[in-house]
Amino acid sequence: MKQKQVWRASWANPERVFCDAHPHVNVPPPRNVWTPDTLRGGGVILYGLIEKLSRRDALTPEEAAALREVLGPLQRVAAGTDIVREGARPEHSTLLTSGFTARYSTLADGGRQITELNVSGDFVDLHSFMMKQMDHGVVALTECVIAPAPHTVLRRLTEEHPHLTRLLWLDTVIDAAIHRQWIASMGRRSALAHLAHLVCELYKRLEVVRHATDCRFELPLSQAVLADVLGLSTVHVNRLVADLRARNILTWGQGRIEILDWDRLAELAEFDPAFLRLQCEPV
């Protein structure tokens, strides 16, 4: 059976266009598929988002250009900075083009629970377009580069590009699926399985946007941040990481993770990537 060809541009090398059916061969793209020229003037702003959306369904050059037109100038944000404050009513959504951010809720005693991690290519608060008032905050965990998408422009995009609107809707649906998995982990998985599931999830999400390969990726987050993700103490998190190392499942140090045995890690986590909707299907 002939493999369906899905074309994308490489985030690491914007001048190269490749095809999933022949990922190591440089070939000219079909005329009706977006290329780096389609995004001229956009630099690397869109590569993560395009990689992610086109993993789920093909984008036309017009849709890629429309996404570029939505975004404002790039902004650099220092680690620890709130990108969205709890209770705020933002007038734009924010695309994360590099770095890591977190959605979080704060309790009355000052405790913080992180409810999702965001990676390059994620709209960290696309739902604010419809929610209006935010019931949580978004903080930069590392130095980040972001681009705003004004809600007035997003509204026009949804009126003029129905297929692209459905793809962005799918993006928020996948966000909700990630939240469900985090709830299941918090409520029913063991602490070790919870951490293993998080590692599996992040690897797959980073792999989609070409920031992870060969079971290796960077995760420059402190154990205090991981404690807020897992709802555990930093001491407990340290023990869990040591346990995964001792089982020879992964190495983890200096902000880098290498998964030595994916099958054992996925089995421990009971990880099924279906919730990430990684297949390419029309929407």
C-alpha positions as CSV (number, residue, x, y, z in Angstrom):
1,M,0.0,0.0,0.0
2,K,1.5,3.4,-1.0
3,Q,2.2,5.6,1.9
4,K,0.4,8.9,2.0
5,Q,2.8,11.8,1.6
6,V,2.6,14.5,4.2
7,W,4.9,17.5,3.6
8,R,6.4,19.8,6.2
9,A,9.3,22.2,6.6
10,S,12.0,21.3,9.1
11,W,12.1,23.6,12.2
12,A,15.9,23.0,12.5
13,N,16.5,23.8,8.8
14,P,13.8,26.1,7.3
15,E,15.3,25.8,3.8
16,R,14.6,22.0,3.7
17,V,11.2,20.6,2.9
18,F,10.7,16.9,3.7
19,C,8.1,14.2,3.3
20,D,7.1,11.7,5.9
21,A,7.2,9.0,3.3
22,H,10.8,9.8,2.4
23,P,12.1,11.7,5.5
24,H,15.8,11.7,4.5
25,V,15.4,12.8,0.9
26,N,15.3,16.4,-0.2
27,V,12.6,16.8,-2.8
28,P,10.6,19.7,-4.2
29,P,7.3,20.1,-2.5
30,P,4.0,20.0,-4.3
31,R,2.7,23.4,-5.5
32,N,-0.3,23.3,-3.1
33,V,1.7,22.7,0.1
34,W,3.2,25.5,2.2
35,T,6.9,26.1,2.1
36,P,9.3,28.4,3.9
37,D,8.5,31.0,1.3
38,T,4.8,30.9,2.4
39,L,6.0,32.1,5.8
40,R,8.6,34.6,4.6
41,G,8.8,37.4,7.2
42,G,7.7,35.0,9.9
43,G,11.1,33.5,10.7
44,V,10.8,30.6,13.1
45,I,7.7,31.9,14.8
46,L,5.3,29.4,13.2
47,Y,7.4,26.3,12.9
48,G,6.4,24.6,16.1
49,L,2.7,25.4,15.6
50,I,2.8,24.3,12.0
51,E,4.5,21.1,12.8
52,K,1.9,20.4,15.5
53,L,-1.2,21.3,13.4
54,S,0.0,19.6,10.3
55,R,0.7,16.4,12.3
56,R,-3.1,16.2,12.7
57,D,-4.2,17.4,9.2
58,A,-2.7,19.0,6.2
59,L,-2.5,22.8,6.1
60,T,-2.8,24.9,2.9
61,P,-0.4,27.7,2.1
62,E,-3.3,30.2,2.7
63,E,-3.9,28.8,6.1
64,A,-0.3,29.0,7.1
65,A,-0.1,32.6,5.9
66,A,-3.3,33.4,7.8
67,L,-1.7,32.1,11.0
68,R,1.3,34.3,10.4
69,E,-1.0,37.3,10.0
70,V,-2.6,36.7,13.4
71,L,0.6,37.0,15.3
72,G,2.2,40.1,16.6
73,P,5.9,40.8,17.3
74,L,8.0,38.4,19.2
75,Q,8.6,39.1,22.9
76,R,11.2,37.7,25.2
77,V,10.0,36.8,28.7
78,A,12.2,36.0,31.7
79,A,11.8,32.9,33.8
80,G,9.3,33.3,36.6
81,T,7.3,36.0,34.8
82,D,3.5,35.6,34.7
83,I,2.4,35.6,31.0
84,V,-1.2,35.5,32.1
85,R,-2.4,36.3,35.6
86,E,-5.2,34.5,37.4
87,G,-8.4,36.4,37.1
88,A,-7.2,38.5,34.2
89,R,-9.2,39.2,31.1
90,P,-6.6,39.0,28.3
91,E,-7.4,40.6,24.9
92,H,-5.0,38.3,23.1
93,S,-3.9,34.7,23.2
94,T,-0.2,33.8,23.4
95,L,1.8,31.5,21.2
96,L,4.9,30.0,22.8
97,T,7.7,29.8,20.3
98,S,10.5,28.6,22.6
99,G,10.9,27.6,26.2
100,F,8.5,26.1,28.8
101,T,5.5,27.6,30.5
102,A,3.0,26.2,33.0
103,R,-0.7,26.7,33.7
104,Y,-1.2,26.9,37.5
105,S,-3.7,27.5,40.2
106,T,-2.9,29.1,43.5
107,L,-4.5,28.1,46.8
108,A,-5.4,30.3,49.7
109,D,-2.3,29.1,51.7
110,G,0.0,30.1,48.8
111,G,0.5,26.6,47.5
112,R,0.7,26.2,43.7
113,Q,-0.6,23.4,41.6
114,I,0.7,23.2,38.0
115,T,-2.1,21.8,35.8
116,E,-0.3,21.6,32.4
117,L,3.1,22.2,30.9
118,N,3.4,24.0,27.6
119,V,6.1,23.5,25.0
120,S,7.2,25.3,21.8
121,G,4.3,25.5,19.3
122,D,1.6,25.7,22.0
123,F,-1.0,28.4,22.4
124,V,-0.8,28.7,26.1
125,D,-4.2,30.3,26.5
126,L,-6.1,30.0,23.2
127,H,-9.2,29.2,25.3
128,S,-9.1,32.8,26.7
129,F,-10.6,33.8,23.4
130,M,-13.8,32.2,24.6
131,M,-13.3,32.1,28.4
132,K,-12.7,35.8,28.7
133,Q,-11.8,35.8,32.4
134,M,-9.0,33.4,33.3
135,D,-9.5,30.9,36.2
136,H,-5.8,30.1,36.3
137,G,-2.4,31.7,35.5
138,V,0.4,31.0,33.0
139,V,4.0,31.4,34.1
140,A,7.3,31.2,32.2
141,L,9.3,28.3,33.7
142,T,12.3,29.2,31.6
143,E,13.3,32.1,29.5
144,C,10.6,32.1,26.8
145,V,9.9,33.7,23.4
146,I,6.2,34.4,22.8
147,A,4.0,36.0,20.2
148,P,0.5,37.5,20.9
149,A,-2.5,36.8,18.8
150,P,-5.2,39.6,19.4
151,H,-8.7,38.2,19.9
152,T,-10.1,40.6,17.4
153,V,-7.8,39.1,14.7
154,L,-8.5,35.5,15.9
155,R,-12.3,36.3,15.5
156,R,-11.7,37.3,11.9
157,L,-9.6,34.2,11.3
158,T,-12.4,31.9,12.6
159,E,-14.9,33.6,10.3
160,E,-12.7,33.4,7.2
161,H,-11.0,30.0,7.6
162,P,-13.3,27.3,8.9
163,H,-10.9,24.4,8.4
164,L,-8.2,26.2,10.3
165,T,-10.7,27.1,13.0
166,R,-11.4,23.4,13.4
167,L,-7.7,22.6,13.7
168,L,-7.3,25.2,16.5
169,W,-10.4,23.8,18.2
170,L,-8.8,20.4,18.0
171,D,-5.7,21.9,19.7
172,T,-7.9,23.0,22.7
173,V,-9.6,19.5,22.7
174,I,-6.1,17.9,23.0
175,D,-5.4,20.3,25.9
176,A,-8.5,19.0,27.6
177,A,-7.4,15.4,27.0
178,I,-4.0,16.2,28.6
179,H,-5.8,17.6,31.6
180,R,-7.9,14.3,31.9
181,Q,-4.7,12.3,31.9
182,W,-3.2,14.5,34.6
183,I,-6.3,14.0,36.7
184,A,-6.1,10.3,36.3
185,S,-2.4,10.4,37.3
186,M,-3.0,12.5,40.3
187,G,-5.9,10.4,41.5
188,R,-5.1,6.8,40.7
189,R,-1.6,6.3,39.4
190,S,1.3,5.6,41.8
191,A,3.7,8.5,42.2
192,L,6.3,6.6,40.1
193,A,3.8,5.9,37.3
194,H,2.7,9.5,37.4
195,L,6.3,10.7,36.8
196,A,6.8,8.1,34.1
197,H,3.6,9.2,32.4
198,L,4.7,12.8,32.4
199,V,8.1,11.9,30.8
200,C,6.3,9.9,28.1
201,E,3.9,12.7,27.4
202,L,6.5,15.4,27.2
203,Y,8.7,13.3,24.9
204,K,5.9,12.7,22.5
205,R,4.8,16.3,22.5
206,L,8.4,17.6,22.0
207,E,9.0,15.0,19.3
208,V,6.0,16.4,17.3
209,V,7.7,19.9,17.2
210,R,11.1,18.4,16.5
211,H,12.6,19.2,19.9
212,A,13.1,15.6,20.9
213,T,14.5,12.7,19.0
214,D,16.1,9.3,19.6
215,C,14.5,9.2,23.1
216,R,16.4,12.3,24.1
217,F,15.1,15.7,25.1
218,E,15.9,18.7,27.3
219,L,13.7,19.4,30.3
220,P,15.4,22.3,32.2
221,L,12.9,22.3,35.1
222,S,13.8,22.3,38.7
223,Q,12.6,19.5,41.1
224,A,10.6,22.2,42.9
225,V,8.6,22.8,39.6
226,L,8.2,19.0,39.2
227,A,6.9,18.9,42.7
228,D,4.2,21.4,41.8
229,V,3.4,19.3,38.8
230,L,3.1,16.0,40.7
231,G,1.7,17.4,43.9
232,L,4.6,16.0,45.9
233,S,7.5,17.3,47.9
234,T,10.9,17.9,46.3
235,V,12.4,15.1,48.4
236,H,9.8,12.7,47.0
237,V,10.4,13.8,43.5
238,N,14.2,13.3,44.0
239,R,13.6,9.8,45.1
240,L,11.3,9.0,42.2
241,V,13.9,10.2,39.7
242,A,16.6,8.2,41.5
243,D,14.3,5.1,41.3
244,L,13.9,5.5,37.5
245,R,17.6,5.8,37.1
246,A,18.3,2.8,39.4
247,R,15.9,0.7,37.2
248,N,18.0,1.7,34.2
249,I,15.0,3.1,32.5
250,L,16.4,6.6,31.9
251,T,19.2,9.0,32.7
252,W,18.3,12.4,34.0
253,G,20.8,15.2,34.7
254,Q,21.6,18.8,34.0
255,G,18.2,19.4,32.4
256,R,18.5,16.5,29.9
257,I,16.6,13.2,29.8
258,E,17.6,10.1,27.8
259,I,15.0,7.3,27.8
260,L,17.0,4.0,27.8
261,D,14.0,1.7,27.7
262,W,10.9,3.2,26.2
263,D,8.9,0.0,26.5
264,R,9.5,-0.4,30.2
265,L,8.8,3.3,30.8
266,A,5.5,3.2,28.9
267,E,4.5,0.0,30.6
268,L,5.2,1.5,34.1
269,A,3.2,4.6,33.1
270,E,0.4,2.6,31.4
271,F,1.0,5.2,28.6
272,D,-1.3,5.2,25.6
273,P,-0.6,8.2,23.3
274,A,-4.1,8.1,21.9
275,F,-5.0,11.2,24.0
276,L,-2.4,13.3,22.0
277,R,-4.2,12.5,18.7
278,L,-0.9,12.1,16.8
279,Q,-2.4,10.6,13.6
280,C,-3.1,12.7,10.5
281,E,-6.9,12.7,9.9
282,P,-9.1,15.3,8.2
283,V,-11.0,17.6,10.6
